[in-house]
Structure formats: C-alpha cells, structure tokens
Amino acid sequence: MATKYRVYKQLIPVPLNTDDPTWAKRQIWVQKLNSEDTIDEFDTLAEAQAKRDELTAADETGRIYKVEEVEVEVGE
C-alpha cells in the first residue's frame, strides 16, 4: 500500500458553520463533481494542499475543498 493525498470537493456548496442541525448540514464529499471533472490525487501533502487552494480561489460558489490521506494499492 502507498499513501496518496486526494482533494475532495463539497457536493453542494453550503457553509460549514450554518445553524442547521448536524444531520442536515449536507456535507457530502466527492472526488468528481461531474463527468468532465478530474480526480485530484497527489504523492505529497504540499501538492494536494496547493491544488485545494487553487480550486478554492477559482470557485465563486463558496464550495469547500479538503485534502485527505488515502491508501492505494501498488501494482505488482
């Protein structure tokens, strides 16, 4: 197994700090927003954070992006 860092995208752009109850915050995270979108996965945390910051700056909807560490299988 190898460690990678993946950028996840908030499916519905809603703020994290709303007054909604926990069960209604609509915090659904996806790798791709649509069929034309890319899966952003990197070898280093710094690269993934840079991509997250780039996506955040370019997104006018207020969507939130986060980076998570993932384990991927290495081919033999």
PyMOL Python script that loads the backbone (N, CA, C, O; Angstrom):
from pymol import cmd

cmd.read_pdbstr("""\
ATOM      1  N   MET A   1       0.844  -1.191   0.000  1.00  0.00           N
ATOM      2  CA  MET A   1       0.000   0.000   0.000  1.00  0.00           C
ATOM      3  C   MET A   1       0.881   1.243   0.000  1.00  0.00           C
ATOM      4  O   MET A   1       1.919   1.291   0.660  1.00  0.00           O
ATOM      5  N   ALA A   2       0.454   2.223  -0.737  1.00  0.00           N
ATOM      6  CA  ALA A   2       1.153   3.509  -0.787  1.00  0.00           C
ATOM      7  C   ALA A   2       0.210   4.607  -0.323  1.00  0.00           C
ATOM      8  O   ALA A   2      -1.009   4.491  -0.450  1.00  0.00           O
ATOM      9  N   THR A   3       0.780   5.655   0.208  1.00  0.00           N
ATOM     10  CA  THR A   3      -0.023   6.780   0.678  1.00  0.00           C
ATOM     11  C   THR A   3      -0.092   7.844  -0.408  1.00  0.00           C
ATOM     12  O   THR A   3       0.926   8.225  -0.987  1.00  0.00           O
ATOM     13  N   LYS A   4      -1.283   8.311  -0.671  1.00  0.00           N
ATOM     14  CA  LYS A   4      -1.532   9.422  -1.595  1.00  0.00           C
ATOM     15  C   LYS A   4      -2.379  10.448  -0.861  1.00  0.00           C
ATOM     16  O   LYS A   4      -2.917  10.177   0.213  1.00  0.00           O
ATOM     17  N   TYR A   5      -2.488  11.618  -1.447  1.00  0.00           N
ATOM     18  CA  TYR A   5      -3.322  12.676  -0.883  1.00  0.00           C
ATOM     19  C   TYR A   5      -4.320  13.097  -1.942  1.00  0.00           C
ATOM     20  O   TYR A   5      -3.942  13.456  -3.057  1.00  0.00           O
ATOM     21  N   ARG A   6      -5.594  13.051  -1.589  1.00  0.00           N
ATOM     22  CA  ARG A   6      -6.664  13.313  -2.546  1.00  0.00           C
ATOM     23  C   ARG A   6      -7.447  14.545  -2.118  1.00  0.00           C
ATOM     24  O   ARG A   6      -7.706  14.761  -0.935  1.00  0.00           O
ATOM     25  N   VAL A   7      -7.821  15.352  -3.122  1.00  0.00           N
ATOM     26  CA  VAL A   7      -8.650  16.535  -2.875  1.00  0.00           C
ATOM     27  C   VAL A   7     -10.106  16.123  -3.042  1.00  0.00           C
ATOM     28  O   VAL A   7     -10.502  15.610  -4.088  1.00  0.00           O
ATOM     29  N   TYR A   8     -10.896  16.353  -1.997  1.00  0.00           N
ATOM     30  CA  TYR A   8     -12.330  16.089  -2.050  1.00  0.00           C
ATOM     31  C   TYR A   8     -13.081  17.410  -2.159  1.00  0.00           C
ATOM     32  O   TYR A   8     -12.660  18.428  -1.609  1.00  0.00           O
ATOM     33  N   LYS A   9     -14.198  17.375  -2.875  1.00  0.00           N
ATOM     34  CA  LYS A   9     -14.990  18.564  -3.160  1.00  0.00           C
ATOM     35  C   LYS A   9     -16.346  18.453  -2.491  1.00  0.00           C
ATOM     36  O   LYS A   9     -16.967  17.391  -2.501  1.00  0.00           O
ATOM     37  N   GLN A  10     -16.792  19.528  -1.923  1.00  0.00           N
ATOM     38  CA  GLN A  10     -18.111  19.567  -1.307  1.00  0.00           C
ATOM     39  C   GLN A  10     -19.147  19.514  -2.433  1.00  0.00           C
ATOM     40  O   GLN A  10     -19.133  20.355  -3.332  1.00  0.00           O
ATOM     41  N   LEU A  11     -20.038  18.533  -2.382  1.00  0.00           N
ATOM     42  CA  LEU A  11     -21.008  18.358  -3.466  1.00  0.00           C
ATOM     43  C   LEU A  11     -21.935  19.560  -3.594  1.00  0.00           C
ATOM     44  O   LEU A  11     -22.120  20.090  -4.689  1.00  0.00           O
ATOM     45  N   ILE A  12     -22.509  19.986  -2.495  1.00  0.00           N
ATOM     46  CA  ILE A  12     -23.410  21.145  -2.506  1.00  0.00           C
ATOM     47  C   ILE A  12     -22.731  22.258  -1.727  1.00  0.00           C
ATOM     48  O   ILE A  12     -22.491  22.107  -0.529  1.00  0.00           O
ATOM     49  N   PRO A  13     -22.416  23.369  -2.375  1.00  0.00           N
ATOM     50  CA  PRO A  13     -21.680  24.429  -1.688  1.00  0.00           C
ATOM     51  C   PRO A  13     -22.515  25.143  -0.625  1.00  0.00           C
ATOM     52  O   PRO A  13     -23.224  26.107  -0.914  1.00  0.00           O
ATOM     53  N   VAL A  14     -22.417  24.657   0.586  1.00  0.00           N
ATOM     54  CA  VAL A  14     -23.061  25.299   1.737  1.00  0.00           C
ATOM     55  C   VAL A  14     -22.002  25.500   2.800  1.00  0.00           C
ATOM     56  O   VAL A  14     -21.101  24.673   2.940  1.00  0.00           O
ATOM     57  N   PRO A  15     -22.094  26.571   3.542  1.00  0.00           N
ATOM     58  CA  PRO A  15     -21.088  26.823   4.572  1.00  0.00           C
ATOM     59  C   PRO A  15     -21.125  25.768   5.681  1.00  0.00           C
ATOM     60  O   PRO A  15     -22.172  25.198   5.987  1.00  0.00           O
ATOM     61  N   LEU A  16     -19.965  25.528   6.265  1.00  0.00           N
ATOM     62  CA  LEU A  16     -19.871  24.554   7.350  1.00  0.00           C
ATOM     63  C   LEU A  16     -20.467  25.083   8.652  1.00  0.00           C
ATOM     64  O   LEU A  16     -20.823  24.297   9.531  1.00  0.00           O
ATOM     65  N   ASN A  17     -20.577  26.382   8.784  1.00  0.00           N
ATOM     66  CA  ASN A  17     -20.991  26.963  10.058  1.00  0.00           C
ATOM     67  C   ASN A  17     -22.445  27.445  10.072  1.00  0.00           C
ATOM     68  O   ASN A  17     -22.770  28.418  10.752  1.00  0.00           O
ATOM     69  N   THR A  18     -23.298  26.779   9.337  1.00  0.00           N
ATOM     70  CA  THR A  18     -24.705  27.178   9.349  1.00  0.00           C
ATOM     71  C   THR A  18     -25.354  26.738  10.650  1.00  0.00           C
ATOM     72  O   THR A  18     -24.771  25.961  11.406  1.00  0.00           O
ATOM     73  N   ASP A  19     -26.531  27.218  10.908  1.00  0.00           N
ATOM     74  CA  ASP A  19     -27.266  26.862  12.118  1.00  0.00           C
ATOM     75  C   ASP A  19     -28.074  25.576  11.953  1.00  0.00           C
ATOM     76  O   ASP A  19     -28.851  25.213  12.836  1.00  0.00           O
ATOM     77  N   ASP A  20     -27.897  24.899  10.843  1.00  0.00           N
ATOM     78  CA  ASP A  20     -28.600  23.636  10.625  1.00  0.00           C
ATOM     79  C   ASP A  20     -28.159  22.618  11.676  1.00  0.00           C
ATOM     80  O   ASP A  20     -27.022  22.667  12.145  1.00  0.00           O
ATOM     81  N   PRO A  21     -29.044  21.703  12.047  1.00  0.00           N
ATOM     82  CA  PRO A  21     -28.609  20.614  12.932  1.00  0.00           C
ATOM     83  C   PRO A  21     -27.569  19.748  12.216  1.00  0.00           C
ATOM     84  O   PRO A  21     -27.492  19.762  10.988  1.00  0.00           O
ATOM     85  N   THR A  22     -26.792  19.015  12.960  1.00  0.00           N
ATOM     86  CA  THR A  22     -25.714  18.194  12.404  1.00  0.00           C
ATOM     87  C   THR A  22     -26.190  17.308  11.261  1.00  0.00           C
ATOM     88  O   THR A  22     -25.511  17.197  10.240  1.00  0.00           O
ATOM     89  N   TRP A  23     -27.347  16.679  11.421  1.00  0.00           N
ATOM     90  CA  TRP A  23     -27.821  15.742  10.405  1.00  0.00           C
ATOM     91  C   TRP A  23     -28.258  16.438   9.115  1.00  0.00           C
ATOM     92  O   TRP A  23     -28.467  15.767   8.104  1.00  0.00           O
ATOM     93  N   ALA A  24     -28.402  17.763   9.123  1.00  0.00           N
ATOM     94  CA  ALA A  24     -28.897  18.474   7.952  1.00  0.00           C
ATOM     95  C   ALA A  24     -27.835  19.355   7.280  1.00  0.00           C
ATOM     96  O   ALA A  24     -28.179  20.186   6.440  1.00  0.00           O
ATOM     97  N   LYS A  25     -26.589  19.195   7.620  1.00  0.00           N
ATOM     98  CA  LYS A  25     -25.549  20.069   7.083  1.00  0.00           C
ATOM     99  C   LYS A  25     -25.174  19.770   5.629  1.00  0.00           C
ATOM    100  O   LYS A  25     -24.440  20.537   5.006  1.00  0.00           O
ATOM    101  N   ARG A  26     -25.666  18.676   5.101  1.00  0.00           N
ATOM    102  CA  ARG A  26     -25.436  18.340   3.693  1.00  0.00           C
ATOM    103  C   ARG A  26     -23.952  18.273   3.341  1.00  0.00           C
ATOM    104  O   ARG A  26     -23.543  18.714   2.267  1.00  0.00           O
ATOM    105  N   GLN A  27     -23.164  17.730   4.233  1.00  0.00           N
ATOM    106  CA  GLN A  27     -21.733  17.616   3.993  1.00  0.00           C
ATOM    107  C   GLN A  27     -21.407  16.322   3.266  1.00  0.00           C
ATOM    108  O   GLN A  27     -21.004  15.329   3.873  1.00  0.00           O
ATOM    109  N   ILE A  28     -21.590  16.355   1.962  1.00  0.00           N
ATOM    110  CA  ILE A  28     -21.291  15.212   1.110  1.00  0.00           C
ATOM    111  C   ILE A  28     -20.044  15.571   0.313  1.00  0.00           C
ATOM    112  O   ILE A  28     -20.006  16.596  -0.367  1.00  0.00           O
ATOM    113  N   TRP A  29     -19.030  14.724   0.400  1.00  0.00           N
ATOM    114  CA  TRP A  29     -17.749  14.986  -0.248  1.00  0.00           C
ATOM    115  C   TRP A  29     -17.556  14.008  -1.397  1.00  0.00           C
ATOM    116  O   TRP A  29     -17.787  12.808  -1.249  1.00  0.00           O
ATOM    117  N   VAL A  30     -17.128  14.531  -2.549  1.00  0.00           N
ATOM    118  CA  VAL A  30     -16.952  13.708  -3.743  1.00  0.00           C
ATOM    119  C   VAL A  30     -15.577  13.945  -4.348  1.00  0.00           C
ATOM    120  O   VAL A  30     -14.930  14.957  -4.079  1.00  0.00           O
ATOM    121  N   GLN A  31     -15.145  12.998  -5.166  1.00  0.00           N
ATOM    122  CA  GLN A  31     -13.883  13.162  -5.885  1.00  0.00           C
ATOM    123  C   GLN A  31     -14.088  13.965  -7.170  1.00  0.00           C
ATOM    124  O   GLN A  31     -13.220  14.739  -7.574  1.00  0.00           O
ATOM    125  N   LYS A  32     -15.246  13.771  -7.807  1.00  0.00           N
ATOM    126  CA  LYS A  32     -15.577  14.465  -9.050  1.00  0.00           C
ATOM    127  C   LYS A  32     -16.964  15.076  -8.923  1.00  0.00           C
ATOM    128  O   LYS A  32     -17.876  14.453  -8.380  1.00  0.00           O
ATOM    129  N   LEU A  33     -17.121  16.293  -9.424  1.00  0.00           N
ATOM    130  CA  LEU A  33     -18.423  16.957  -9.386  1.00  0.00           C
ATOM    131  C   LEU A  33     -19.292  16.579 -10.580  1.00  0.00           C
ATOM    132  O   LEU A  33     -20.520  16.605 -10.496  1.00  0.00           O
ATOM    133  N   ASN A  34     -18.650  16.229 -11.690  1.00  0.00           N
ATOM    134  CA  ASN A  34     -19.372  15.826 -12.896  1.00  0.00           C
ATOM    135  C   ASN A  34     -18.442  14.984 -13.765  1.00  0.00           C
ATOM    136  O   ASN A  34     -17.291  14.755 -13.395  1.00  0.00           O
ATOM    137  N   SER A  35     -18.923  14.528 -14.904  1.00  0.00           N
ATOM    138  CA  SER A  35     -18.123  13.636 -15.741  1.00  0.00           C
ATOM    139  C   SER A  35     -16.892  14.307 -16.353  1.00  0.00           C
ATOM    140  O   SER A  35     -15.940  13.620 -16.725  1.00  0.00           O
ATOM    141  N   GLU A  36     -16.898  15.621 -16.462  1.00  0.00           N
ATOM    142  CA  GLU A  36     -15.743  16.332 -17.020  1.00  0.00           C
ATOM    143  C   GLU A  36     -14.701  16.682 -15.960  1.00  0.00           C
ATOM    144  O   GLU A  36     -13.578  17.055 -16.299  1.00  0.00           O
ATOM    145  N   ASP A  37     -15.054  16.569 -14.710  1.00  0.00           N
ATOM    146  CA  ASP A  37     -14.158  16.914 -13.607  1.00  0.00           C
ATOM    147  C   ASP A  37     -13.046  15.867 -13.488  1.00  0.00           C
ATOM    148  O   ASP A  37     -13.162  14.761 -14.015  1.00  0.00           O
ATOM    149  N   THR A  38     -11.980  16.230 -12.798  1.00  0.00           N
ATOM    150  CA  THR A  38     -10.860  15.312 -12.602  1.00  0.00           C
ATOM    151  C   THR A  38     -10.796  14.849 -11.153  1.00  0.00           C
ATOM    152  O   THR A  38     -11.302  15.516 -10.251  1.00  0.00           O
ATOM    153  N   ILE A  39     -10.168  13.697 -10.947  1.00  0.00           N
ATOM    154  CA  ILE A  39      -9.846  13.241  -9.602  1.00  0.00           C
ATOM    155  C   ILE A  39      -8.445  13.773  -9.324  1.00  0.00           C
ATOM    156  O   ILE A  39      -7.498  13.455 -10.044  1.00  0.00           O
ATOM    157  N   ASP A  40      -8.320  14.572  -8.295  1.00  0.00           N
ATOM    158  CA  ASP A  40      -7.050  15.214  -7.983  1.00  0.00           C
ATOM    159  C   ASP A  40      -6.365  14.446  -6.857  1.00  0.00           C
ATOM    160  O   ASP A  40      -6.762  14.536  -5.695  1.00  0.00           O
ATOM    161  N   GLU A  41      -5.316  13.680  -7.226  1.00  0.00           N
ATOM    162  CA  GLU A  41      -4.607  12.834  -6.276  1.00  0.00           C
ATOM    163  C   GLU A  41      -3.110  13.079  -6.442  1.00  0.00           C
ATOM    164  O   GLU A  41      -2.601  13.130  -7.562  1.00  0.00           O
ATOM    165  N   PHE A  42      -2.410  13.230  -5.322  1.00  0.00           N
ATOM    166  CA  PHE A  42      -1.013  13.630  -5.357  1.00  0.00           C
ATOM    167  C   PHE A  42      -0.161  12.771  -4.431  1.00  0.00           C
ATOM    168  O   PHE A  42      -0.664  12.139  -3.502  1.00  0.00           O
ATOM    169  N   ASP A  43       1.144  12.762  -4.706  1.00  0.00           N
ATOM    170  CA  ASP A  43       2.086  11.997  -3.889  1.00  0.00           C
ATOM    171  C   ASP A  43       2.452  12.712  -2.597  1.00  0.00           C
ATOM    172  O   ASP A  43       2.807  12.068  -1.610  1.00  0.00           O
ATOM    173  N   THR A  44       2.367  14.042  -2.595  1.00  0.00           N
ATOM    174  CA  THR A  44       2.756  14.790  -1.393  1.00  0.00           C
ATOM    175  C   THR A  44       1.594  15.642  -0.885  1.00  0.00           C
ATOM    176  O   THR A  44       0.724  16.068  -1.645  1.00  0.00           O
ATOM    177  N   LEU A  45       1.612  15.871   0.408  1.00  0.00           N
ATOM    178  CA  LEU A  45       0.590  16.709   1.031  1.00  0.00           C
ATOM    179  C   LEU A  45       0.668  18.134   0.500  1.00  0.00           C
ATOM    180  O   LEU A  45      -0.363  18.770   0.282  1.00  0.00           O
ATOM    181  N   ALA A  46       1.874  18.639   0.291  1.00  0.00           N
ATOM    182  CA  ALA A  46       2.047  20.015  -0.200  1.00  0.00           C
ATOM    183  C   ALA A  46       1.405  20.201  -1.573  1.00  0.00           C
ATOM    184  O   ALA A  46       0.764  21.223  -1.821  1.00  0.00           O
ATOM    185  N   GLU A  47       1.569  19.231  -2.462  1.00  0.00           N
ATOM    186  CA  GLU A  47       0.952  19.313  -3.792  1.00  0.00           C
ATOM    187  C   GLU A  47      -0.565  19.323  -3.691  1.00  0.00           C
ATOM    188  O   GLU A  47      -1.235  20.098  -4.373  1.00  0.00           O
ATOM    189  N   ALA A  48      -1.103  18.459  -2.837  1.00  0.00           N
ATOM    190  CA  ALA A  48      -2.552  18.377  -2.676  1.00  0.00           C
ATOM    191  C   ALA A  48      -3.106  19.662  -2.076  1.00  0.00           C
ATOM    192  O   ALA A  48      -4.157  20.141  -2.502  1.00  0.00           O
ATOM    193  N   GLN A  49      -2.415  20.221  -1.101  1.00  0.00           N
ATOM    194  CA  GLN A  49      -2.861  21.468  -0.489  1.00  0.00           C
ATOM    195  C   GLN A  49      -2.803  22.625  -1.480  1.00  0.00           C
ATOM    196  O   GLN A  49      -3.667  23.502  -1.464  1.00  0.00           O
ATOM    197  N   ALA A  50      -1.788  22.629  -2.341  1.00  0.00           N
ATOM    198  CA  ALA A  50      -1.683  23.670  -3.365  1.00  0.00           C
ATOM    199  C   ALA A  50      -2.857  23.584  -4.340  1.00  0.00           C
ATOM    200  O   ALA A  50      -3.420  24.609  -4.724  1.00  0.00           O
ATOM    201  N   LYS A  51      -3.233  22.354  -4.746  1.00  0.00           N
ATOM    202  CA  LYS A  51      -4.371  22.170  -5.647  1.00  0.00           C
ATOM    203  C   LYS A  51      -5.664  22.583  -4.960  1.00  0.00           C
ATOM    204  O   LYS A  51      -6.512  23.234  -5.570  1.00  0.00           O
ATOM    205  N   ARG A  52      -5.820  22.205  -3.681  1.00  0.00           N
ATOM    206  CA  ARG A  52      -7.009  22.617  -2.918  1.00  0.00           C
ATOM    207  C   ARG A  52      -7.118  24.136  -2.889  1.00  0.00           C
ATOM    208  O   ARG A  52      -8.198  24.682  -3.112  1.00  0.00           O
ATOM    209  N   ASP A  53      -6.025  24.814  -2.620  1.00  0.00           N
ATOM    210  CA  ASP A  53      -6.033  26.277  -2.563  1.00  0.00           C
ATOM    211  C   ASP A  53      -6.353  26.888  -3.923  1.00  0.00           C
ATOM    212  O   ASP A  53      -7.057  27.894  -4.008  1.00  0.00           O
ATOM    213  N   GLU A  54      -5.834  26.274  -4.989  1.00  0.00           N
ATOM    214  CA  GLU A  54      -6.117  26.742  -6.356  1.00  0.00           C
ATOM    215  C   GLU A  54      -7.609  26.599  -6.673  1.00  0.00           C
ATOM    216  O   GLU A  54      -8.222  27.522  -7.209  1.00  0.00           O
ATOM    217  N   LEU A  55      -8.182  25.456  -6.344  1.00  0.00           N
ATOM    218  CA  LEU A  55      -9.605  25.226  -6.599  1.00  0.00           C
ATOM    219  C   LEU A  55     -10.473  26.174  -5.773  1.00  0.00           C
ATOM    220  O   LEU A  55     -11.462  26.709  -6.274  1.00  0.00           O
ATOM    221  N   THR A  56     -10.108  26.379  -4.528  1.00  0.00           N
ATOM    222  CA  THR A  56     -10.858  27.281  -3.652  1.00  0.00           C
ATOM    223  C   THR A  56     -10.858  28.698  -4.203  1.00  0.00           C
ATOM    224  O   THR A  56     -11.898  29.357  -4.227  1.00  0.00           O
ATOM    225  N   ALA A  57      -9.695  29.169  -4.647  1.00  0.00           N
ATOM    226  CA  ALA A  57      -9.576  30.529  -5.165  1.00  0.00           C
ATOM    227  C   ALA A  57     -10.378  30.725  -6.449  1.00  0.00           C
ATOM    228  O   ALA A  57     -10.891  31.816  -6.698  1.00  0.00           O
ATOM    229  N   ALA A  58     -10.489  29.679  -7.262  1.00  0.00           N
ATOM    230  CA  ALA A  58     -11.180  29.785  -8.550  1.00  0.00           C
ATOM    231  C   ALA A  58     -12.688  29.563  -8.442  1.00  0.00           C
ATOM    232  O   ALA A  58     -13.416  29.821  -9.400  1.00  0.00           O
ATOM    233  N   ASP A  59     -13.162  29.094  -7.304  1.00  0.00           N
ATOM    234  CA  ASP A  59     -14.571  28.723  -7.152  1.00  0.00           C
ATOM    235  C   ASP A  59     -15.375  29.879  -6.559  1.00  0.00           C
ATOM    236  O   ASP A  59     -15.143  30.289  -5.421  1.00  0.00           O
ATOM    237  N   GLU A  60     -16.316  30.396  -7.334  1.00  0.00           N
ATOM    238  CA  GLU A  60     -17.128  31.535  -6.901  1.00  0.00           C
ATOM    239  C   GLU A  60     -18.348  31.113  -6.077  1.00  0.00           C
ATOM    240  O   GLU A  60     -19.062  31.965  -5.551  1.00  0.00           O
ATOM    241  N   THR A  61     -18.588  29.808  -5.963  1.00  0.00           N
ATOM    242  CA  THR A  61     -19.784  29.334  -5.264  1.00  0.00           C
ATOM    243  C   THR A  61     -19.596  29.229  -3.751  1.00  0.00           C
ATOM    244  O   THR A  61     -20.571  29.083  -3.014  1.00  0.00           O
ATOM    245  N   GLY A  62     -18.350  29.304  -3.289  1.00  0.00           N
ATOM    246  CA  GLY A  62     -18.093  29.133  -1.867  1.00  0.00           C
ATOM    247  C   GLY A  62     -17.945  27.672  -1.475  1.00  0.00           C
ATOM    248  O   GLY A  62     -17.940  27.343  -0.289  1.00  0.00           O
ATOM    249  N   ARG A  63     -17.824  26.796  -2.466  1.00  0.00           N
ATOM    250  CA  ARG A  63     -17.637  25.365  -2.207  1.00  0.00           C
ATOM    251  C   ARG A  63     -16.367  25.182  -1.381  1.00  0.00           C
ATOM    252  O   ARG A  63     -15.401  25.931  -1.524  1.00  0.00           O
ATOM    253  N   ILE A  64     -16.390  24.186  -0.526  1.00  0.00           N
ATOM    254  CA  ILE A  64     -15.240  23.895   0.318  1.00  0.00           C
ATOM    255  C   ILE A  64     -14.520  22.672  -0.237  1.00  0.00           C
ATOM    256  O   ILE A  64     -15.153  21.721  -0.696  1.00  0.00           O
ATOM    257  N   TYR A  65     -13.201  22.706  -0.192  1.00  0.00           N
ATOM    258  CA  TYR A  65     -12.353  21.609  -0.651  1.00  0.00           C
ATOM    259  C   TYR A  65     -11.516  21.143   0.527  1.00  0.00           C
ATOM    260  O   TYR A  65     -11.099  21.949   1.358  1.00  0.00           O
ATOM    261  N   LYS A  66     -11.271  19.835   0.597  1.00  0.00           N
ATOM    262  CA  LYS A  66     -10.429  19.328   1.678  1.00  0.00           C
ATOM    263  C   LYS A  66      -9.497  18.250   1.140  1.00  0.00           C
ATOM    264  O   LYS A  66      -9.771  17.614   0.122  1.00  0.00           O
ATOM    265  N   VAL A  67      -8.393  18.064   1.848  1.00  0.00           N
ATOM    266  CA  VAL A  67      -7.399  17.060   1.468  1.00  0.00           C
ATOM    267  C   VAL A  67      -7.456  15.938   2.505  1.00  0.00           C
ATOM    268  O   VAL A  67      -7.508  16.181   3.710  1.00  0.00           O
ATOM    269  N   GLU A  68      -7.444  14.712   2.002  1.00  0.00           N
ATOM    270  CA  GLU A  68      -7.403  13.557   2.891  1.00  0.00           C
ATOM    271  C   GLU A  68      -6.352  12.564   2.401  1.00  0.00           C
ATOM    272  O   GLU A  68      -6.127  12.396   1.202  1.00  0.00           O
ATOM    273  N   GLU A  69      -5.734  11.927   3.357  1.00  0.00           N
ATOM    274  CA  GLU A  69      -4.750  10.889   3.056  1.00  0.00           C
ATOM    275  C   GLU A  69      -5.505   9.604   2.718  1.00  0.00           C
ATOM    276  O   GLU A  69      -6.447   9.225   3.413  1.00  0.00           O
ATOM    277  N   VAL A  70      -5.081   8.943   1.648  1.00  0.00           N
ATOM    278  CA  VAL A  70      -5.719   7.687   1.245  1.00  0.00           C
ATOM    279  C   VAL A  70      -4.634   6.631   0.990  1.00  0.00           C
ATOM    280  O   VAL A  70      -3.517   6.956   0.588  1.00  0.00           O
ATOM    281  N   GLU A  71      -4.978   5.399   1.225  1.00  0.00           N
ATOM    282  CA  GLU A  71      -4.093   4.274   0.945  1.00  0.00           C
ATOM    283  C   GLU A  71      -4.502   3.680  -0.408  1.00  0.00           C
ATOM    284  O   GLU A  71      -5.671   3.366  -0.633  1.00  0.00           O
ATOM    285  N   VAL A  72      -3.536   3.535  -1.288  1.00  0.00           N
ATOM    286  CA  VAL A  72      -3.817   2.952  -2.597  1.00  0.00           C
ATOM    287  C   VAL A  72      -2.944   1.717  -2.783  1.00  0.00           C
ATOM    288  O   VAL A  72      -1.818   1.660  -2.290  1.00  0.00           O
ATOM    289  N   GLU A  73      -3.470   0.740  -3.494  1.00  0.00           N
ATOM    290  CA  GLU A  73      -2.708  -0.483  -3.757  1.00  0.00           C
ATOM    291  C   GLU A  73      -1.689  -0.211  -4.844  1.00  0.00           C
ATOM    292  O   GLU A  73      -1.967   0.469  -5.832  1.00  0.00           O
ATOM    293  N   VAL A  74      -0.508  -0.756  -4.637  1.00  0.00           N
ATOM    294  CA  VAL A  74       0.552  -0.619  -5.621  1.00  0.00           C
ATOM    295  C   VAL A  74       0.540  -1.861  -6.487  1.00  0.00           C
ATOM    296  O   VAL A  74       0.524  -2.982  -5.978  1.00  0.00           O
ATOM    297  N   GLY A  75       0.546  -1.660  -7.823  1.00  0.00           N
ATOM    298  CA  GLY A  75       0.529  -2.802  -8.737  1.00  0.00           C
ATOM    299  C   GLY A  75       1.793  -3.633  -8.618  1.00  0.00           C
ATOM    300  O   GLY A  75       2.859  -3.114  -8.288  1.00  0.00           O
ATOM    301  N   GLU A  76       1.672  -4.905  -8.883  1.00  0.00           N
ATOM    302  CA  GLU A  76       2.815  -5.810  -8.766  1.00  0.00           C
ATOM    303  C   GLU A  76       3.655  -5.785 -10.005  1.00  0.00           C
ATOM    304  O   GLU A  76       4.663  -6.489 -10.081  1.00  0.00           O
TER     305      GLU A  76
END
""", "prot")
cmd.dss("prot")
cmd.show_as("cartoon", "prot")
cmd.util.cbc("prot")
cmd.orient("prot")
